[in-house]
Amino acid sequence: MPSKIQTLPDEVIDLIAAGEVIDSLAAVVRELVENALDAGATRIAIALDLESWQVQVSDNGRGMSLEDLRICIQPHSTSKIRTCQDLWHITSLGFRGEALHSIVQVADLTICSRTKAGLEPVGWKVSYQEGKAIEESAIAIASGTIVTVSNLFARIPVRRRGLPSLPRQLKAIQKLIHQIALCHPQTTWQIKQNNNSWFNISPGTTARDILPQFLRNVNSSDFEYVKREIATPSDDDVVASTIELIIGLPDRCHRHRADWVKVSVNNRLVRSPELEQTILNSMAKTLPRDRYPICFLHLHTCPSQIDWNRHPAKTEIYLHSLPYWQAEVDKAISIALKLNNHHLPDGVGDRRIGKILKVAESSGKYQIDRDLAGDLAQKPLPTFQNNPLKLKAVAQVSKTYIVAEHSSGVWLVEQHIAHERILYEQLQDCWDLVALSTPITLEYLRPKQVEQLQNLEIDIELFGDNIWAVRTAPKALAQRNDCAAALIELSWGGDLRSAQVATACRSAIRNGTVLDLLQMQNLLDLWLATRNPRTCPHGRPIYLSLEESSLSRFFRRHWVIGKSHGI
């Protein structure tokens, strides 16, 4: 009986492999751009002609010789690895040698290239069809490579019909280029569509300079950049690694979706649910409800700590020592959210206060507290150090805002939500439940409310008909006259974190409370020591900055007053 199992023909194998690597226009762009970056390109131009299904990628990289051009489309032909051991030391974006071979199975391919070293007096142009080189010719070309892919999927019309609409494909390509540009901020990008300029990306020092080019209504000053050198544990020893973090400050920018929480490892964007969740957890209770952070996390580590050979598109990896990385990322976010003198919010103060200054200038009404001015004239101002940030309480406005002076301006700090942030973090660190001297009785609780209080480990038991006795309560609430009302509020809450927020909010000093200078100073000092001082647990900004640069511009201190004014 003849065998039913047969070896597939080479052309069938090639089409199957090509379908796994090249499944869209965006996949073609991805593979060609990664080859350009691996070749050391600092300028990349992409031209798309969607009607003719053509993609062209030009770069100023090292280029290829004629011998390289002849072999580059062969299956698993690559210059990036040689042995099995190389798989554990991947430093390039591509390494499998599948891209060009897969492309030539589903499209016509032309490559023009000249080596950057100038070893050859001319460049070479090679055209390929159906996996074979059909024409070679010498051409005049600058060092670098131009790859043209045309008639994509012409031989597989069912593939074309199964692709999303062209607008959706364009959106996917734009998203892909944005993601790659974040990982390679020193690269210049020029993208054309149907011979018209589509968008450009200017180079920068870090991804902090790149993000504002993608996102509307944000500036580079809205992001904090943290770079940390760490020692990552490995089987044999420790390896030097680096964490780069660019995070949107919670009092300035955030999103409706978690679509800009990005993780990159060794210059490639990857999907890492564990690290992404670490970022979201670290930013919890710093943003408004149903809002998510903007964050780009870039890990640089020894290739031996990464296994790239997990996904055909290399978008998923195995990262060694994942719990260690999660802990270090949490530390980096804590550093980024601290207030310091190195990155004072000059721009934010200008934007927030700009309209107020314009109204004040047009009305011409300025009011000065003469007693406060005299007091400041009699007392020398303290000397501020560059780090950590120092604030000096100087006044209270409307029994609500603390006027705080620092080395380069003045801040208004909302006393209630600043205190709320302090209490919330204290409750996080120590959720103390204490016995009540007299049990509190609550009536007509629903089963879900009773269950919620029990989940918070509050001692509650049925005391009578629709009456429950509560014998313990959070320490912050136990001595308050409204403890019963606070417990009712907690019974409607969610998890422990939500209960801590509710407790902090109810326990914080109220607006309208008069504070003396010592109380205000103590509040400021405690607030500056919190882990996330920029927003309250509900996501509201705690302070408004009015920087010296804003004051100087408003009062026209740059004007030169001449002798004609009698000066």
C-alpha positions in Angstrom: 0.0 0.0 0.0 1.6 3.4 -1.0 2.4 5.8 1.7 -0.1 8.6 2.4 2.7 10.8 3.8 4.8 12.6 1.2 7.4 15.3 1.3 6.0 18.6 0.1 7.6 20.2 -3.0 10.0 23.0 -2.4 7.7 25.6 -4.0 4.8 24.6 -1.6 7.2 24.8 1.4 8.4 28.2 0.3 4.8 29.6 0.0 3.9 28.3 3.4 6.9 29.9 5.0 6.3 33.1 3.1 2.8 33.2 4.4 4.0 33.1 8.0 6.5 36.0 7.5 4.8 38.2 4.8 1.2 38.5 5.6 0.5 42.2 4.8 2.0 45.4 3.4 3.1 46.3 6.9 5.1 43.0 7.2 7.0 44.0 4.0 7.8 47.4 5.5 8.8 45.8 8.8 11.3 43.3 7.3 12.9 45.8 4.9 13.2 48.5 7.6 14.8 46.1 10.1 17.3 45.1 7.4 18.2 48.7 6.9 18.7 49.3 10.6 20.8 46.2 10.9 22.9 47.7 8.1 23.6 50.8 10.2 21.2 53.2 8.4 20.6 56.6 10.0 18.3 57.8 7.2 15.4 55.7 5.9 13.0 56.7 3.1 9.8 54.7 2.5 7.6 55.2 -0.6 4.2 53.4 -0.8 2.2 53.0 -4.0 -0.9 51.2 -2.8 -2.7 51.0 -6.1 0.2 49.1 -7.7 0.9 47.2 -4.4 4.5 48.6 -4.3 6.8 49.3 -1.4 10.2 50.9 -1.7 12.7 51.3 1.2 15.9 53.3 0.7 18.6 53.6 3.3 22.2 54.9 3.8 23.5 51.7 5.4 26.5 49.6 4.6 25.1 48.2 1.3 25.7 44.9 -0.4 28.2 43.6 -2.9 27.2 41.8 -6.1 27.9 38.4 -4.5 25.7 39.3 -1.5 22.9 40.3 -3.9 23.1 37.0 -5.7 22.7 35.0 -2.5 20.5 37.2 -0.3 17.2 35.8 -1.5 18.1 32.2 -0.9 16.3 30.5 2.1 17.9 31.1 5.5 20.7 33.2 4.0 21.9 35.8 6.5 25.0 37.7 7.6 23.9 37.9 11.2 24.4 34.4 12.7 26.6 31.4 11.9 26.2 28.7 14.5 23.7 27.4 17.1 25.5 29.3 19.8 24.7 32.6 18.0 21.0 32.1 18.6 21.6 32.9 22.3 23.5 36.1 21.5 21.2 37.9 19.0 22.1 41.5 18.6 20.4 42.3 15.3 16.7 42.8 14.5 16.7 40.1 11.9 18.6 36.8 12.1 16.6 34.0 10.4 17.3 34.9 6.8 13.7 34.6 5.8 12.6 38.1 4.9 13.9 38.5 1.3 13.3 34.9 0.4 9.7 35.1 1.6 9.1 38.4 -0.2 10.4 37.1 -3.5 7.9 34.2 -3.3 4.9 36.6 -3.2 6.1 39.6 -5.2 8.6 41.0 -7.7 11.8 42.2 -6.1 14.5 44.7 -7.2 17.5 45.6 -5.1 20.0 48.4 -5.9 23.0 48.6 -3.6 26.5 49.8 -3.2 28.8 49.0 -0.4 29.6 51.9 2.0 33.3 51.1 2.2 33.7 52.1 -1.5 35.3 48.8 -2.4 33.4 48.7 -5.7 33.4 51.7 -8.1 29.7 51.3 -8.9 26.6 49.9 -7.4 24.6 46.9 -8.7 21.0 46.4 -9.6 19.5 42.9 -9.4 15.9 42.0 -10.3 14.2 38.8 -9.1 11.1 37.0 -10.1 9.6 33.8 -8.7 12.6 33.3 -6.5 15.2 33.7 -9.2 17.6 36.5 -10.3 16.6 37.5 -13.8 18.8 40.6 -14.5 22.0 42.1 -13.2 23.4 45.5 -14.2 25.8 48.1 -12.9 24.3 51.4 -11.8 25.5 54.7 -10.4 24.2 54.9 -6.9 25.3 56.4 -3.5 26.3 54.0 -0.9 23.3 52.2 0.7 20.5 50.1 -0.5 17.2 50.6 -2.3 14.7 47.7 -2.2 11.6 47.8 -4.4 8.8 45.3 -3.8 6.1 45.4 -6.5 3.0 43.4 -7.5 2.7 42.1 -3.9 0.5 39.0 -3.7 -0.3 39.2 -7.4 0.3 35.5 -7.7 -1.9 34.9 -4.6 -5.1 37.0 -5.3 -6.9 35.3 -2.4 -4.3 36.8 -0.1 -5.0 40.3 -1.4 -8.8 39.9 -1.0 -8.3 38.8 2.6 -6.4 41.8 3.6 -8.0 44.7 5.5 -9.0 47.9 3.6 -6.2 50.2 2.4 -6.9 52.8 5.1 -6.5 50.2 7.8 -3.3 48.9 6.2 -2.0 52.5 6.1 -2.8 52.9 9.8 -0.9 49.7 10.6 2.1 50.8 8.6 2.1 54.2 10.4 1.8 52.5 13.8 4.7 50.2 12.9 7.0 53.0 11.8 6.2 54.9 15.0 7.1 52.0 17.1 10.4 51.3 15.3 11.3 55.0 15.5 10.8 55.0 19.3 13.4 52.2 19.5 15.8 54.0 17.2 15.5 57.7 18.0 18.6 58.8 16.2 17.2 57.8 12.8 15.6 60.2 10.3 12.4 59.0 8.6 10.8 60.2 5.4 7.6 58.5 4.3 5.7 59.1 1.0 2.4 57.8 -0.2 1.6 57.9 -3.9 4.5 60.3 -4.5 3.2 62.7 -1.9 4.8 63.3 1.5 2.9 61.5 4.1 4.8 62.2 7.4 8.4 62.7 8.6 10.1 61.9 11.8 13.0 64.0 13.0 15.8 62.4 15.0 16.3 63.0 18.7 18.6 62.0 21.5 16.1 59.7 23.2 12.5 58.5 22.7 11.4 61.5 24.8 12.1 63.7 21.7 10.2 61.3 19.4 6.9 60.8 21.3 5.6 64.4 20.9 5.9 63.9 17.1 3.2 61.2 17.3 0.9 62.4 20.1 -1.2 65.5 19.9 -1.1 68.2 22.5 1.9 67.0 24.4 5.5 68.4 24.7 8.7 66.7 25.6 8.5 68.5 29.0 5.3 66.5 29.7 7.5 63.4 30.0 10.1 62.4 32.5 13.2 60.4 31.4 14.9 58.0 33.7 18.0 56.0 32.8 19.2 53.4 35.4 22.3 51.1 35.2 21.5 47.8 37.0 23.2 44.4 37.5 21.0 41.6 36.2 21.4 38.2 37.8 22.3 35.3 35.5 23.2 31.7 35.8 27.0 32.3 36.0 27.3 35.9 37.2 25.6 39.2 36.9 25.5 41.2 33.7 25.3 44.9 33.2 22.0 46.2 32.0 20.2 49.5 31.5 16.6 50.6 32.0 15.4 53.6 29.9 12.0 54.9 30.9 10.0 57.7 29.3 6.8 58.3 31.2 4.0 60.8 30.8 3.7 62.7 34.0 0.2 61.9 35.4 -0.7 65.5 36.1 -0.1 66.4 32.4 -0.9 63.7 30.0 -2.8 60.3 29.9 -4.9 58.3 27.5 -8.4 56.8 27.4 -6.9 53.4 26.5 -3.7 51.6 27.4 -2.5 51.8 23.8 0.7 53.8 24.6 2.2 51.5 27.2 5.1 50.1 25.1 8.0 47.8 26.0 11.1 47.4 24.0 14.1 45.1 24.5 17.4 45.7 22.8 15.9 48.1 20.2 12.9 46.0 19.3 9.3 46.6 20.5 7.9 43.4 22.1 4.7 42.3 23.8 5.4 41.7 27.5 2.1 41.5 29.4 3.9 41.1 32.7 6.0 44.3 32.3 3.1 46.2 30.9 1.0 45.2 33.9 3.8 46.3 36.2 3.7 49.7 34.6 -0.1 50.0 35.0 0.1 48.8 38.7 2.9 51.3 39.4 0.8 54.1 38.0 -2.4 53.1 39.7 -4.2 55.8 41.7 -2.1 58.5 40.1 -4.4 59.0 37.1 -8.1 60.0 36.8 -10.6 57.2 36.6 -10.6 55.1 33.4 -7.4 56.8 32.2 -4.1 55.1 31.4 -0.5 56.3 31.3 1.8 57.0 28.3 4.9 55.1 28.9 7.8 53.7 26.8 10.1 51.3 28.6 13.3 50.2 26.9 15.5 47.5 28.4 19.1 47.0 27.3 20.7 43.8 28.4 23.1 41.0 27.4 21.6 38.9 24.5 22.1 35.8 26.6 19.3 37.0 28.8 16.8 36.9 25.9 15.4 34.2 23.8 14.1 35.7 20.5 13.3 32.4 18.9 9.6 32.4 20.1 7.6 34.2 17.4 8.1 34.5 13.6 7.7 38.3 13.8 10.0 38.4 16.9 7.3 40.3 18.8 7.3 37.9 21.8 10.4 36.9 23.8 11.4 34.8 26.8 13.1 37.3 29.2 15.2 35.7 31.9 14.8 36.9 35.5 11.4 38.5 34.8 10.5 39.2 38.5 13.8 41.1 38.9 13.0 43.2 35.9 9.5 43.9 37.2 11.0 45.1 40.5 13.5 47.4 38.8 10.9 48.9 36.5 8.7 49.7 39.5 11.7 51.5 41.1 12.4 53.5 37.9 8.7 54.6 37.8 9.0 55.8 41.4 12.0 57.8 40.6 10.3 59.4 37.5 7.3 60.5 39.5 9.3 62.2 42.2 9.5 66.0 42.2 13.0 67.4 41.8 14.9 70.5 40.7 16.4 68.9 37.6 13.1 68.9 35.7 10.9 71.6 37.0 7.8 72.1 34.9 8.6 75.4 33.2 6.3 74.7 30.3 3.4 73.5 32.4 3.4 76.6 34.5 3.3 78.7 31.4 0.4 76.8 29.9 -1.7 76.5 33.0 -1.2 80.1 34.1 -1.2 81.7 30.7 -4.9 82.5 30.5 -4.9 83.7 34.1 -2.1 86.1 33.4 -3.8 87.4 30.3 -7.0 88.2 32.2 -5.1 89.9 35.0 -3.1 91.9 32.5 -6.2 93.1 30.7 -8.1 94.0 33.8 -5.1 95.8 35.4 -6.0 94.7 38.9 -3.2 93.4 41.0 -3.6 92.8 44.8 -0.6 92.4 47.1 -0.8 91.3 50.7 1.2 94.1 52.3 1.6 92.4 55.6 3.0 89.3 53.9 5.3 91.4 51.8 6.7 93.1 54.9 7.2 89.8 56.7 9.2 88.4 53.8 11.3 91.6 53.7 12.3 91.1 57.3 13.2 87.4 57.1 16.0 86.1 54.8 15.0 83.5 52.3 16.3 80.0 52.9 19.1 78.5 50.7 17.8 75.8 48.4 19.7 72.8 47.3 19.4 71.4 43.8 18.2 68.0 45.0 16.0 67.2 46.7 13.4 69.9 45.9 12.8 72.2 48.8 9.6 74.2 49.4 8.9 76.9 51.9 5.4 77.7 53.0 4.7 81.4 52.9 0.9 81.8 52.9 -2.5 80.3 52.7 -5.0 81.5 50.1 -8.8 81.1 50.6 -8.1 78.6 53.3 -7.6 76.1 50.5 -4.2 76.7 48.8 -0.8 76.8 50.3 1.6 79.3 48.6 4.9 77.6 48.5 8.2 79.1 47.3 11.0 77.2 45.8 14.3 78.0 44.1 12.8 79.0 40.7 9.3 80.1 41.3 6.1 79.8 43.3 3.6 76.9 43.6 0.0 76.7 44.7 -0.6 73.4 46.6 -4.2 72.3 47.2 -4.1 71.3 50.9 -6.8 68.7 50.9 -5.6 66.6 48.0 -2.0 66.9 49.1 -2.9 65.5 52.5 -5.0 62.9 50.7 -2.0 61.7 48.8 0.0 61.5 52.1 -2.6 59.5 53.9 -3.2 57.2 51.0 0.4 56.1 50.8 0.6 55.7 54.6 -2.5 53.5 54.5 -0.9 51.5 51.7 2.2 50.9 53.8 0.2 50.1 57.0 -3.5 49.2 56.8 -4.0 49.1 60.5 -7.4 47.9 61.9 -8.0 48.7 65.5 -10.6 47.6 68.0 -13.4 50.1 68.6 -13.9 51.0 72.3 -17.7 50.9 71.6 -18.9 48.8 68.6 -20.7 50.7 65.9 -24.0 49.4 64.7 -25.0 49.6 61.1 -28.5 48.9 59.8 -30.1 47.5 56.7 -26.9 46.5 55.0 -27.1 44.5 51.8 -25.3 41.2 51.6 -22.7 42.7 49.2 -21.9 45.4 51.7 -21.4 42.9 54.5 -19.2 40.8 52.2 -17.2 43.9 51.2 -16.4 44.8 54.8 -15.5 41.2 55.5 -13.1 41.3 52.5 -11.5 44.3 54.1 -10.9 42.2 57.2 -13.2 44.4 59.3 -14.8 42.5 62.2 -18.6 42.6 61.5 -21.3 40.3 62.8 -25.1 40.1 62.8 -26.4 41.8 66.0 -30.1 41.7 65.5 -32.8 42.1 62.9 -31.1 43.9 60.0 -28.5 45.3 62.5 -24.8 44.5 62.3 -22.1 45.3 64.9 -18.7 46.5 63.7 -16.0 45.9 66.2 -12.9 47.0 64.3 -12.2 49.9 61.9 -9.2 51.5 60.1 -7.1 53.4 62.6 -7.5 56.6 60.5 -11.2 56.4 61.0 -11.6 54.9 64.4 -11.5 58.2 66.4 -13.7 60.2 63.9 -17.3 61.2 64.7 -18.3 60.1 61.3 -16.8 56.7 61.5 -20.2 55.0 60.9 -20.7 57.0 57.7 -17.2 56.2 56.6 -17.8 52.4 57.1 -20.9 52.7 55.0 -18.9 54.3 52.3 -16.3 51.6 52.5 -19.0 48.9 52.2 -19.9 50.2 48.7 -16.3 50.3 47.6 -14.3 47.8 45.5 -10.9 46.3 46.4 -8.6 47.2 49.3 -6.9 49.9 47.2 -10.3 51.7 46.6 -11.0 51.4 50.3 -7.7 53.1 51.2 -8.5 55.9 48.8 -11.9 56.4 50.3 -10.4 56.4 53.8 -7.7 58.9 52.9 -10.2 61.2 51.2 -12.4 61.3 54.3 -9.5 61.6 56.7 -7.7 64.4 54.9 -8.0 68.0 56.2 -10.8 69.9 54.5 -10.6 72.9 52.4 -11.6 75.9 54.5 -9.4 74.8 57.4 -7.1 77.5 58.6 -3.4 76.3 58.8 -0.5 78.2 60.4 2.9 78.3 58.7 4.3 75.4 60.7 1.3 73.2 59.8 1.6 74.2 56.2 5.4 73.5 56.2 4.9 70.1 57.7 2.2 69.2 55.2 4.5 70.3 52.3 7.4 68.2 53.7 5.3 65.1 54.1 3.8 65.6 50.6 7.2 65.9 48.9 8.3 62.6 50.6 5.5 60.7 49.0 6.1 58.2 46.2 3.7 59.9 43.7 3.4 63.5 44.6 2.1 64.8 41.3 -1.5 63.7 41.7 -4.0 62.6 44.3 -5.3 59.0 44.3 -8.2 60.2 42.1 -5.8 61.6 39.5 -6.3 65.3 40.2 -3.2 67.5 40.0 -2.0 68.6 43.4 0.0 71.7 42.6 0.0 74.6 40.1 3.4 76.0 39.1 4.2 79.6 38.3 7.9 79.6 37.4 10.3 82.5 37.5 10.5 82.5 33.7 6.7 83.1 33.5 6.9 85.9 36.0 9.8 87.5 34.2 8.0 87.5 30.9 4.8 88.8 32.4 6.4 91.7 34.2 8.5 92.5 31.1 11.8 92.3 32.9 13.5 91.8 29.6 12.6 95.4 28.6 15.4 97.9 28.5 14.3 101.2 30.1 16.3 104.1 28.6 17.6 107.4 30.1 14.5 109.2 28.6 12.6 107.8 31.5 14.8 109.6 34.0 16.6 106.4 35.1 
